[in-house]
Amino acid sequence: MIQDWNSRFSDNIREYGGYSIGKLFDLLKDPEIISLAGGLPSPDMFLKHEMRLVSGRILEENLEKVMQYTAIKGEQVLLDAIVQFLARDNIQVTHDNIVVTSSGQHGLDLIGRLFLNPGDVVILDRPTFAGAIVAFQMQRPEFVGVDIEDDGSNVDGFRTRIEALEKEGRKPKFIYVVPDFQNPSGITMSLEKRNALLDLSRDHNIPILEDSPYRDFRYYGETIPSLYSLDQERGGGNVIGLYTFSKLFCPGLRIGFNIGPSEVIDRMTNIKEGNVLNTPKYNQDMCAAFLTEMGMEEHILKCRKYYREKLEVFLSTMDECFPPELGVTWTKPDGGLFLWVTLPEEIDTHKLFYDAIKYKVAFVPGDVFFGENPSVNMMRINFSFATKEQLAAAVKRLADCVRNRLQPSG
Ligand SMILES: Cc1ncc(COP(=O)(O)O)c(C=O)c1O
């Protein structure tokens, strides 16, 4: 007898479709397509020489330990390095406040499993990081989104929604934000809004989840204190921080970490026991070496210059190719890897995606970045991976494609 597999799947997973943009990426195999879709850091910024050197040493000196099971919470050497990494950003933690993760997506999964029951409310921006939506969706929460503003989350909008929910006897489990150079919009939350968000968190006793992959990729202006550090100044305990080294170092090693109150970190470590057990020691040792002996600060300066130049090429070509009468607008980020384009309302970027492939250019349709009630006339652009020449060409192709959609010939 053939099993009816669908009836065997768990309630949480039966309707779960995973990362819908993954399926679109399968369509991008044609090498002539310039992809602005993925969130890939540039291999030009990979520390290849240092990687080879340190890798040889780790395998020479520590091969047996590298091949063995290792501590669930993380390697001591990496935990030490993370403490220092955060101290330079005015965040004070001890090992008790850290769990090493197998990168950001794993960190999000731990959060979802730890906090969410089916139907629980998560407050988030519209748009927000699609990977967080996908990770949390496994627990079938309800997403309550408020349109993001030029200076970050609409905190008053969050307050209104939270108060309305509380009147119904419902308390959101947490507020999820990416305050620095948000994926997908590139928007950064102002200091005023960070303080207002912390006030909101305290007033309503709702924790904040601060996802921070891009903090060091600032190309313009001054760094704004993290929510975590501002909360620590107020006594701490309301913010959980989520970090990954995927963008700053490399995504291939899959290393990140979560920080928070020790009772929260202990529970995340328990969950990690039950899913990946430990993060590979080799990857952790490589990452610790990145933080302590590969010239990280110099690397950050190099990345800032390199990505800023790409952003400038992208933005100036956008100015040339999208005159105001086309009705297309886009964000102008101070850092990060992404920006957000809004097209006239009649354009559905999911449909446009298939047109764009014919024009040999790709982006991510914006609807995947909404937890509920998606807007369909927006797209996410990544400017870190393509070369400067490709970026300029991609914008021209995109403009031709959009013009054709707006004024179909024949
Ligand atoms: C805001 C945000 N959080 C988490 C992640 C996931 O990071 P990782 O690739 O390390 O799993 C990303 C990746 O793009 C991201 O943009």
PDBQT file of the ligand as one rigid body, heavy atoms in Angstrom, charges set to zero:
ROOT
HETATM    1  C1  LIG A 501      18.241  40.205   8.195  1.00  0.00    +0.000 C 
HETATM    2  C2  LIG A 501      18.839  38.859   7.994  1.00  0.00    +0.000 A 
HETATM    3  N1  LIG A 501      18.786  37.970   8.989  1.00  0.00    +0.000 NA
HETATM    4  C3  LIG A 501      19.288  36.734   8.867  1.00  0.00    +0.000 A 
HETATM    5  C4  LIG A 501      19.886  36.338   7.680  1.00  0.00    +0.000 A 
HETATM    6  C5  LIG A 501      20.330  34.926   7.550  1.00  0.00    +0.000 C 
HETATM    7  O1  LIG A 501      21.686  34.830   7.562  1.00  0.00    +0.000 OA
HETATM    8  P1  LIG A 501      22.465  33.524   7.154  1.00  0.00    +0.000 P 
HETATM    9  O2  LIG A 501      22.719  33.633   5.705  1.00  0.00    +0.000 OA
HETATM   10  O3  LIG A 501      23.676  33.587   7.970  1.00  0.00    +0.000 OA
HETATM   11  O4  LIG A 501      21.617  32.341   7.494  1.00  0.00    +0.000 OA
HETATM   12  C6  LIG A 501      19.975  37.241   6.613  1.00  0.00    +0.000 A 
HETATM   13  C7  LIG A 501      20.559  36.816   5.344  1.00  0.00    +0.000 C 
HETATM   14  O5  LIG A 501      20.437  37.433   4.318  1.00  0.00    +0.000 OA
HETATM   15  C8  LIG A 501      19.439  38.530   6.777  1.00  0.00    +0.000 A 
HETATM   16  O6  LIG A 501      19.457  39.440   5.802  1.00  0.00    +0.000 OA
ENDROOT
TORSDOF 0
